[in-house]
Amino acid sequence: MNKQITLQELGLRDYKDIWDYQDLLFQSIVDTKIKNRREDANLETTNYFLFVEHPHVYTLGKSGDMSNLLISEAQLEAKGAKFYKVNRGGDITYHGPGQIVGYPILDLENFFTDIHKYLRLLEEMIILTLEEYGLKAERSPGETGVWLDVGTPFARKICAMGVRASRWVTMHGFALNVNADLGYFDNMIPCGIKGKAVTSLNVELGKQTINETEVKEKLLKHFSTLFESTFALESATI
């Protein structure tokens, strides 16, 4: 079991380019697993964790409802935003500057074979990170992701999640609003959930900007503890 994770900082990158790159890494892990079973080999599978920031983009999960996007193709173009239908779970999500997006591409057979546990630990990583900023973040029953003021009229989502898994290999992940322009969320029904607001860490703390490098360090610290893993930084080859 390989619990070391290759960490790649990808910077600001087009969504489709990174989706293709995720697919490449995902398939490389799946191919290794298939080879192991076919040839009775004992090859270690590699785990990855990608940090990235995307230009303005809306993505719709495989079970999502197109009506949750509230603007037309022409309006998207006017806003400098793109739209993609993707192969993750969940409904509609926005990504953009000021948002920390994390894509763990893991062979869960190196950790545990439980997708429900995987999602709960991703949420716990976010909850523990926000706790360090003095925020009480929570899960909302039946709604994947991380929220503030759950069960009140002021409930608001601060982190969206959507994953895909096959042969116990994961892709896609989470999007934490840190310095996000919340106006872009007005163009959709976030995650298909009506009547719920969206927020960002800088708004909650009443600051113009939050140090995103510091937030990433906290996320990795909690991820490492929860998954009993270590990280090795590596330059991306894309």
Residue pairs with C-beta under 8 A, 6 or more apart in sequence:
1 109
1 110
1 111
2 44
2 45
2 46
2 47
2 107
2 110
3 47
3 110
3 111
3 227
3 228
3 229
3 230
4 47
4 229
4 230
4 231
4 232
5 47
5 48
5 49
5 104
5 106
5 227
5 229
5 230
5 231
5 232
6 46
6 47
6 48
6 49
6 231
6 232
6 234
7 48
7 49
7 51
7 220
7 231
7 232
7 233
7 234
8 48
8 49
8 50
8 51
8 233
8 234
8 235
8 236
9 51
9 233
9 236
10 18
10 21
10 50
10 51
10 52
10 236
10 238
11 52
11 53
12 52
12 53
12 54
12 55
12 97
13 52
13 53
13 54
14 54
14 55
15 54
15 55
15 57
15 59
15 82
15 84
15 95
16 82
16 84
17 238
18 50
18 52
18 54
18 103
19 84
19 86
21 50
21 236
21 238
22 50
22 103
22 105
22 171
22 172
23 171
25 46
25 48
25 105
25 171
26 105
26 166
26 169
26 171
28 46
29 45
29 46
29 47
29 105
29 107
29 169
30 166
30 167
30 169
32 43
32 44
32 45
32 46
33 45
33 107
33 109
33 167
33 169
34 167
35 41
35 43
36 42
36 43
45 107
45 109
45 110
45 169
46 107
47 104
47 105
47 106
47 107
47 110
47 229
48 103
48 104
48 105
48 106
49 102
49 103
49 104
49 105
49 106
49 220
49 223
49 231
50 102
50 103
50 104
50 105
50 236
51 100
51 101
51 102
51 216
52 101
52 103
53 97
53 98
53 99
53 100
53 101
54 95
54 96
54 99
54 101
55 80
55 81
55 82
55 96
55 97
56 79
56 80
56 81
56 82
56 94
56 95
56 96
56 97
56 184
57 81
57 82
57 83
57 84
57 94
57 95
57 96
58 69
58 76
58 81
58 82
58 83
58 84
58 92
58 93
58 94
58 95
58 187
58 188
59 83
59 84
59 85
59 86
59 88
59 92
59 93
59 95
60 66
60 68
60 69
60 83
60 84
60 85
60 86
60 91
60 92
61 86
61 88
61 89
61 90
61 91
61 92
61 93
61 162
62 85
62 86
62 87
62 88
62 89
63 89
63 90
63 91
64 85
64 90
64 91
64 92
64 192
65 91
65 92
65 192
68 91
68 92
68 188
68 189
68 192
69 83
69 92
69 187
69 188
70 186
70 187
70 188
70 189
71 79
71 187
71 188
73 83
75 187
76 82
76 83
79 184
79 187
81 96
81 184
81 187
86 172
87 164
88 162
88 163
88 164
88 171
88 172
89 144
89 162
89 163
89 164
89 172
90 144
90 160
90 161
90 162
90 191
91 189
91 191
91 192
91 193
92 188
92 189
92 190
92 191
92 192
93 160
93 162
93 175
93 190
93 191
94 184
94 185
94 187
94 188
94 190
95 101
95 175
96 180
96 181
96 184
97 179
97 180
97 181
98 177
98 178
98 179
98 180
98 181
98 200
98 202
98 212
99 175
99 176
99 177
99 178
99 179
99 180
100 175
100 176
100 178
100 212
100 215
100 216
100 219
101 173
101 174
101 175
101 176
102 173
102 174
102 175
102 176
102 219
103 171
103 172
103 173
104 122
104 170
104 173
104 223
105 169
105 170
105 171
106 118
106 169
106 170
107 168
107 169
108 114
108 115
108 118
108 165
108 168
108 169
108 170
109 168
111 118
111 227
111 228
111 229
112 118
113 168
115 163
115 165
118 163
118 165
118 170
119 144
119 161
119 163
120 139
121 226
121 227
122 161
122 163
122 173
122 174
123 139
123 144
123 145
123 146
123 159
123 161
124 222
124 226
125 219
125 222
125 223
125 226
126 137
126 146
126 158
126 159
126 174
126 176
126 219
127 137
127 138
127 139
127 146
128 218
128 222
129 176
129 215
129 218
129 219
129 222
130 136
130 137
130 146
130 158
130 201
131 137
132 218
133 201
133 204
133 205
134 205
135 148
135 201
135 204
135 205
136 148
137 146
137 147
137 148
137 158
137 159
138 146
138 147
138 148
138 150
139 145
139 146
139 147
139 150
140 147
140 150
140 155
140 157
143 191
143 193
144 161
144 162
144 191
145 157
145 159
145 160
145 161
145 191
146 157
146 158
146 159
146 161
146 176
147 155
147 156
147 157
147 158
148 154
148 155
148 156
148 158
148 199
148 204
149 155
149 156
154 197
155 196
155 197
156 196
156 197
156 198
156 199
157 190
157 191
157 193
157 196
157 197
157 198
157 199
158 176
158 177
158 198
158 199
158 200
158 201
158 204
159 174
159 175
159 176
159 177
160 174
160 175
160 190
160 191
161 173
161 174
161 175
162 172
162 173
163 170
163 171
163 172
163 173
164 170
164 171
164 172
165 171
176 201
176 215
176 219
177 198
177 199
177 200
177 201
178 200
178 201
178 202
178 210
178 212
178 215
179 200
179 201
179 202
179 209
179 210
179 212
180 200
182 198
182 199
182 200
182 203
185 198
190 196
190 198
201 210
201 215
202 208
202 209
202 210
220 231
223 229
224 230
224 231
